[in-house]
């Protein structure tokens, strides 16, 4: 178990490092895709935020998913982190309306933070990126969880069918002989009715015991058949039922101490109550067979989420002939508890004697308890698949951002409204593009005076107002960023025939 936990921690650290590295790579490679109207953190800060969301995704899945979508809407370089969180949310079986809301959040964030003329950019880049970073990973996670559940169900079904087959063989072999014993003992009971009362009483005990054994055999066969569930009474596994088992063992000569902790099990689901009954009965039967004369303690602890059963016998106090056993009783208990998602141990007690301990979860559909020393199959393959998938997500995001250029300001009343005084040259360049020497040369003699202690960059408008003039945008920068923004018209040179 410690090795497994260490492996899980190491996997989380490697995943967080991978996400951080990809986030820094995308943020540094695509500086023009920042959002100029919001605070633009550095690449390490973005990577740290992405790592925090990745590490919190298992404990706070919903909050991490929504936060990752908002962060992705502001900074698309965190798309890989969103893919990891979405994949985990998909494996958790989250409701699809949550994913619908998460899919709309990036576009909503961009529409709230960007000028209206960028709606085409939002629809193309954000929509495509959301599909690759959110929708596809969530679907992959849901399919992976469904596949794991199906494989586990098929495995359990195969085990149940095998146990059912073995039980049917046991029933065929022993059922007939038990029936014969019942019939012969009944005949002996009738024959000795007037001749030997003690023999008649003994024959009656043999007949009743054989009949009870046959009924229990058929009941066990019914338990192992999923299509034919065993009928149990409302009292099975309750305090009164366990007290009855203890009283029977006391009548048979065992010294049994009984301790019930917590409330009764009347409201607990039937499989758990049936397992409690079987655990106590089988453990007491083993004491009768293998440790006759030893003191026994039976403890049932009904907690808020778990029902714990402990049956412990001390060292044998009197020499007694051990009856032969096959060990199938404990194996059957272990399998029954495992199917309920609980834990089971049976073995020598450190203080002497023997102890049987089981923990049964009360809630339904509890996950199967993992056996010690086993490794989840396909862990390396799953890790490689996850890494490949995240690399593909990063490639799709990079491709989308690299081949869909941002739109320049459209023809509107104030094309410079999106540019604010104080912006850096990089932020202005993200909106209008780099400096154009040709536009600078065409501005000589037509531009307004340049503010003192500043330098300017020139960008030609995409669509000139008319055929004779062209618009040129000028941005002047000082020590504190953008100090002036303006535009003016210059004549368009006539074409040489």
C-alpha positions in Angstrom: 0.0 0.0 0.0 2.8 2.5 0.8 4.4 1.8 -2.6 1.1 2.4 -4.3 0.6 5.7 -2.6 4.2 6.7 -3.4 3.5 5.8 -7.1 0.3 7.9 -7.1 2.1 10.9 -5.6 4.9 10.6 -8.1 2.4 10.4 -11.0 0.7 13.6 -9.8 4.1 15.4 -9.5 5.1 14.3 -13.1 1.7 15.4 -14.4 1.9 18.8 -12.7 5.4 19.3 -14.1 4.3 18.4 -17.6 1.3 20.8 -17.4 3.6 23.6 -16.1 6.1 23.1 -18.8 3.6 23.1 -21.6 1.9 26.2 -20.2 5.1 28.1 -20.0 6.0 27.0 -23.6 2.7 28.1 -25.0 2.7 31.4 -23.1 6.2 32.3 -24.3 5.6 31.1 -27.8 2.4 33.0 -28.3 2.9 36.4 -26.7 0.6 38.2 -29.2 -2.4 36.2 -28.0 -2.6 37.8 -24.6 -5.6 39.9 -23.6 -4.6 43.6 -23.5 -7.7 44.8 -21.6 -7.0 42.5 -18.6 -4.0 41.9 -16.3 -1.5 39.8 -18.2 0.6 37.7 -15.7 3.9 36.2 -16.6 4.3 32.7 -17.9 5.5 31.3 -14.5 2.4 32.7 -12.8 0.1 31.2 -15.4 1.9 27.8 -14.9 1.5 28.0 -11.1 -2.2 28.7 -11.4 -2.5 25.7 -13.8 -0.6 23.4 -11.5 -2.8 24.4 -8.5 -6.0 23.5 -10.5 -4.5 20.2 -11.6 -3.6 19.3 -8.0 -7.0 20.2 -6.6 -9.0 18.6 -9.3 -9.7 15.3 -7.4 -10.8 16.9 -4.1 -12.7 19.9 -5.6 -13.7 18.7 -9.0 -16.5 21.1 -9.8 -14.7 24.2 -8.6 -11.5 23.2 -10.3 -13.4 22.7 -13.6 -15.2 26.0 -13.5 -12.0 27.9 -12.5 -10.0 26.2 -15.3 -12.6 27.2 -17.9 -12.5 30.9 -16.7 -8.7 30.9 -16.7 -8.7 29.3 -20.2 -11.0 32.1 -21.4 -8.6 34.7 -20.2 -5.4 32.9 -21.1 -5.7 30.1 -23.7 -2.2 29.0 -22.9 -3.7 27.1 -19.9 -5.7 24.8 -22.2 -3.7 21.7 -21.2 -4.5 22.2 -17.5 -8.2 22.5 -18.5 -7.9 19.2 -20.4 -6.5 17.4 -17.3 -9.3 18.8 -15.1 -12.0 18.0 -17.6 -10.7 14.4 -18.0 -10.8 13.8 -14.3 -14.3 15.4 -14.1 -15.4 13.0 -16.9 -14.2 10.0 -14.9 -16.1 11.1 -11.9 -19.4 10.8 -13.7 -20.3 14.5 -13.4 -23.6 15.7 -14.8 -23.4 16.8 -18.4 -25.2 20.2 -17.7 -22.1 21.1 -15.8 -19.9 20.5 -18.8 -22.4 22.5 -20.9 -21.9 25.4 -18.6 -18.2 25.0 -18.6 -18.1 24.9 -22.4 -19.9 28.3 -22.6 -17.7 30.0 -20.0 -14.6 30.6 -22.1 -16.6 32.4 -24.8 -18.5 34.4 -22.2 -15.3 35.5 -20.5 -13.8 36.6 -23.8 -16.9 38.5 -24.9 -16.9 40.3 -21.5 -13.2 41.3 -21.8 -12.8 41.9 -25.5 -14.1 44.5 -27.9 -17.3 43.6 -29.8 -15.5 43.6 -33.2 -13.6 40.4 -32.1 -16.7 38.2 -32.1 -15.4 36.3 -35.2 -12.1 35.6 -33.4 -14.1 34.4 -30.4 -16.2 32.0 -32.4 -13.3 30.5 -34.3 -10.5 30.3 -31.8 -12.3 29.8 -28.5 -14.9 27.4 -29.9 -12.3 25.2 -31.6 -10.0 25.4 -28.6 -12.8 24.6 -26.1 -13.7 21.4 -28.1 -10.1 20.2 -28.0 -9.4 21.2 -24.4 -12.7 20.6 -22.7 -15.2 18.5 -24.6 -12.9 15.8 -26.0 -11.0 15.2 -22.7 -14.3 15.0 -20.8 -15.7 12.5 -23.3 -12.5 10.4 -23.0 -12.7 10.4 -19.2 -16.3 9.3 -19.3 -15.6 6.5 -21.7 -12.6 5.4 -19.7 -14.7 5.3 -16.5 -17.5 3.4 -18.3 -15.0 0.9 -19.7 -13.4 0.3 -16.3 -16.9 -0.2 -14.7 -17.8 -2.6 -17.5 -14.6 -4.6 -17.2 -15.1 -4.9 -13.4 -18.7 -5.9 -13.8 -17.8 -8.6 -16.3 -15.0 -9.9 -14.0 -17.4 -10.1 -11.1 -20.0 -11.7 -13.2 -17.5 -14.4 -14.3 -16.6 -15.0 -10.7 -20.2 -15.3 -9.7 -21.0 -17.7 -12.5 -18.0 -19.9 -11.5 -19.0 -19.9 -7.8 -22.6 -20.7 -8.9 -21.3 -23.6 -11.0 -19.3 -25.0 -8.1 -22.2 -24.5 -5.7 -24.5 -26.4 -8.1 -22.0 -29.3 -8.2 -21.8 -29.3 -4.4 -25.6 -29.3 -4.2 -25.9 -32.2 -6.6 -23.3 -34.2 -4.7 -24.4 -33.5 -1.1 -28.1 -32.7 -1.6 -29.0 -36.3 -2.5 -27.0 -37.7 0.4 -28.5 -35.3 2.9 -32.0 -36.2 1.6 -31.2 -39.8 2.2 -29.9 -39.1 5.7 -33.1 -37.2 6.5 -35.2 -40.1 5.1 -33.3 -42.8 7.0 -33.3 -40.9 10.2 -37.0 -40.3 9.9 -37.6 -44.0 9.4 -35.4 -44.8 12.4 -37.3 -42.3 14.5 -40.6 -44.0 13.6 -39.2 -47.5 14.2 -37.8 -46.6 17.7 -40.9 -44.7 18.8 -42.1 -47.3 21.3 -38.9 -49.3 21.8 -36.1 -46.9 22.6 -37.0 -43.2 23.5 -33.4 -42.1 23.6 -32.7 -43.6 20.2 -35.8 -42.0 18.9 -34.7 -38.6 20.2 -31.2 -39.0 18.7 -32.7 -39.9 15.3 -34.9 -36.8 15.5 -31.9 -34.7 16.1 -30.1 -36.3 13.1 -33.1 -35.7 10.9 -33.6 -32.1 11.9 -29.9 -31.3 11.6 -29.7 -32.9 8.1 -32.8 -31.0 7.0 -31.4 -27.8 8.3 -28.1 -28.5 6.5 -30.0 -29.1 3.3 -31.9 -25.9 3.6 -28.7 -23.9 4.3 -27.0 -25.6 1.3 -29.9 -24.5 -1.0 -29.8 -21.0 0.6 -26.0 -20.7 -0.2 -26.7 -21.8 -3.8 -29.3 -19.0 -4.0 -26.9 -16.4 -2.7 -24.4 -17.3 -5.5 -27.1 -16.9 -8.2 -27.6 -13.2 -9.0 -30.9 -14.0 -10.8 -32.3 -15.7 -7.7 -31.7 -13.4 -4.7 -32.0 -15.0 -1.3 -35.0 -14.0 0.8 -34.0 -12.8 4.2 -36.1 -11.8 7.1 -36.1 -8.2 8.5 -34.4 -9.5 11.6 -31.3 -10.9 9.8 -28.2 -9.2 11.1 -30.0 -7.1 13.7 -29.1 -7.1 17.3 -31.8 -9.6 18.2 -30.6 -11.9 15.5 -26.9 -11.8 16.6 -28.0 -12.3 20.2 -29.8 -15.4 19.1 -26.6 -16.8 17.5 -24.7 -16.0 20.7 -27.3 -17.7 22.8 -27.2 -20.8 20.7 -23.4 -21.0 21.1 -23.7 -20.5 24.9 -26.3 -23.4 25.0 -23.7 -25.5 23.2 -21.1 -24.9 25.9 -19.1 -21.9 24.6 -18.3 -19.0 26.9 -19.3 -16.0 24.6 -19.1 -12.3 25.5 -21.3 -10.1 23.3 -20.9 -6.3 22.8 -23.1 -4.3 20.5 -22.0 -0.7 19.9 -24.2 1.9 18.3 -27.8 1.7 17.0 -29.5 -1.4 15.6 -29.1 -2.4 11.9 -32.8 -2.4 11.1 -32.4 0.4 8.5 -29.2 -0.9 6.9 -29.4 -2.4 3.4 -30.1 -6.2 3.4 -26.7 -7.4 1.9 -24.8 -5.8 4.8 -27.1 -7.3 7.4 -26.9 -10.7 5.8 -23.1 -10.4 5.8 -23.1 -9.5 9.5 -25.2 -12.6 10.2 -22.9 -14.8 8.1 -19.7 -13.5 9.7 -20.8 -14.1 13.3 -22.3 -17.5 12.5 -19.4 -18.8 10.5 -16.9 -17.5 13.1 -18.8 -19.1 16.0 -19.0 -22.4 14.0 -15.3 -22.4 13.5 -14.7 -21.9 17.2 -17.0 -24.9 17.9 -15.0 -27.0 15.4 -11.4 -25.9 16.1 -11.3 -24.3 19.6 -14.0 -25.9 21.7 -13.7 -24.7 25.3 -12.0 -21.3 24.4 -13.6 -18.1 25.4 -15.1 -16.0 22.6 -15.9 -12.3 22.2 -18.3 -11.0 19.6 -18.3 -7.2 18.9 -20.5 -5.4 16.4 -19.7 -1.7 16.0 -22.3 0.2 14.0 -20.6 3.5 13.0 -21.8 6.3 10.8 -20.4 4.8 7.5 -19.1 1.4 8.5 -20.3 -1.7 10.3 -17.4 -3.4 12.0 -17.6 -7.1 13.1 -14.9 -8.7 15.3 -15.1 -12.3 16.5 -12.1 -13.3 18.6 -11.4 -16.5 20.6 -8.7 -16.9 23.1 -6.2 -19.7 23.3 -7.7 -23.1 23.8 -8.3 -23.9 27.4 -9.1 -27.6 27.1 -7.7 -30.2 24.8 -10.2 -31.0 22.2 -10.2 -33.0 19.0 -10.1 -30.7 16.0 -12.7 -31.4 13.4 -11.5 -31.4 9.8 -12.1 -28.2 7.8 -11.6 -27.1 4.2 -11.1 -23.4 4.8 -13.9 -22.6 2.3 -15.9 -20.9 5.0 -13.4 -18.1 5.5 -12.9 -17.8 1.8 -16.6 -17.4 1.3 -16.7 -14.7 3.9 -13.8 -12.9 2.3 -15.5 -13.0 -1.1 -18.8 -11.8 0.3 -17.2 -8.9 2.1 -15.2 -8.0 -1.0 -18.3 -7.8 -3.1 -19.7 -5.4 -0.7 -16.6 -3.2 -0.9 -15.4 -4.0 2.6 -12.3 -5.3 4.2 -11.7 -8.7 5.8 -9.0 -10.3 7.8 -8.8 -13.7 9.5 -5.8 -15.1 11.3 -4.0 -15.8 14.5 -4.4 -13.1 17.2 -1.2 -11.5 18.6 -2.5 -12.3 22.1 -3.2 -15.9 21.3 -6.2 -17.5 19.7 -7.8 -16.5 16.4 -9.6 -13.4 15.2 -12.0 -12.7 12.4 -12.5 -9.0 11.5 -14.6 -7.3 8.8 -15.5 -3.8 7.9 -18.7 -3.4 5.8 -19.6 0.0 4.2 -23.2 0.9 4.7 -23.7 2.8 1.4 -24.6 1.0 -1.8 -22.4 0.7 -4.8 -19.3 0.9 -2.7 -16.1 0.4 -4.8 -14.4 -2.9 -4.5 -11.6 -3.1 -2.0 -8.3 -3.5 -3.7 -6.3 -6.6 -2.6 -2.9 -6.1 -1.1 -0.1 -6.7 -3.4 -2.0 -6.3 -6.6 -1.3 -3.7 -9.2 -4.0 -2.0 -11.3 -3.6 -3.4 -14.8 -2.6 -1.1 -17.6 -1.3 1.7 -15.4 1.8 2.3 -17.6 -0.3 2.2 -20.7 -2.8 4.6 -19.2 0.0 7.0 -18.3 1.4 6.9 -21.8 -2.1 7.4 -23.3 -2.7 10.4 -21.0 0.7 11.9 -22.0 0.0 11.4 -25.7 -3.5 12.9 -25.3 -2.2 16.0 -23.5 0.5 16.5 -26.2 -2.2 16.2 -28.8 -4.3 18.8 -27.0 -1.2 21.2 -26.8 -0.6 20.7 -30.5 -4.2 21.4 -31.5 -4.2 24.5 -29.3 -0.9 25.7 -30.8 -2.2 25.1 -34.3 -5.4 26.9 -33.7 -3.8 29.9 -32.2 -1.0 30.0 -34.8 -3.1 29.7 -38.0 -6.1 31.8 -37.1 -4.8 35.4 -37.0 -6.6 38.0 -34.9 -8.8 40.5 -36.7 -7.6 44.1 -36.9 -10.1 46.8 -35.8 -12.9 47.0 -38.2 -14.3 50.1 -39.8 -16.1 51.8 -37.0 -16.7 55.2 -35.5 -13.7 55.0 -33.2 -11.2 52.3 -34.3 -8.8 53.4 -31.5 -11.3 52.8 -28.7 -9.7 49.5 -27.8 -6.3 51.1 -27.2 -5.8 52.7 -23.9 -3.2 55.3 -22.8 -0.4 53.6 -20.8 -0.4 50.4 -22.8 3.0 48.9 -23.7 4.2 48.6 -27.3 3.6 44.8 -27.2 -0.1 45.3 -26.1 -0.7 47.8 -28.9 1.0 45.6 -31.4 -1.3 42.7 -30.4 -4.2 44.9 -31.7 -2.8 46.7 -34.7 0.3 44.7 -35.7 4.0 45.8 -35.9 5.4 49.0 -37.1 5.3 49.5 -40.9 8.2 51.4 -42.4 6.2 52.2 -45.6 3.4 53.8 -43.5 6.0 55.8 -41.7 7.5 57.1 -45.0 4.1 58.0 -46.3 3.3 60.0 -43.2 6.0 62.6 -43.8 4.4 66.0 -44.3 0.9 64.8 -43.4 1.1 63.7 -39.7 0.4 66.0 -36.7 3.3 67.0 -34.4 4.9 64.3 -32.4 4.8 64.7 -28.6 8.2 65.5 -27.0 10.4 62.7 -25.6 8.5 60.0 -27.4 8.8 57.7 -30.4 6.0 56.5 -32.7 5.0 53.5 -34.7 2.9 53.6 -37.8 0.3 51.1 -39.1 -1.7 51.5 -42.3 -5.5 50.8 -42.0 -6.7 47.7 -43.8 -9.6 49.5 -45.5 -8.9 53.1 -46.8 -11.9 55.5 -46.5 -11.9 56.1 -50.3 -9.8 55.4 -53.4 -7.8 58.7 -53.1 -6.7 58.7 -49.5 -5.5 56.0 -47.0 -5.7 56.1 -43.2 -2.6 55.6 -41.0 -2.7 54.9 -37.3 0.1 56.4 -35.2 1.0 55.4 -31.7 3.5 57.4 -29.7 5.3 55.9 -26.6 7.2 57.4 -23.7 8.7 56.2 -20.5 5.2 55.3 -19.2 3.9 53.5 -22.2 1.4 54.9 -24.8 1.1 58.7 -24.5 -0.8 59.5 -27.7 -3.0 57.6 -30.2 -4.2 59.2 -33.4 -4.9 58.6 -37.1 -4.7 60.7 -40.2 -5.1 60.5 -43.9 -2.5 60.5 -46.6 -3.0 60.7 -50.4 -2.8 57.4 -52.2 -0.1 57.6 -55.0 -1.5 57.3 -58.5 -0.7 54.0 -60.2 1.9 54.2 -63.0 0.3 53.2 -66.3 
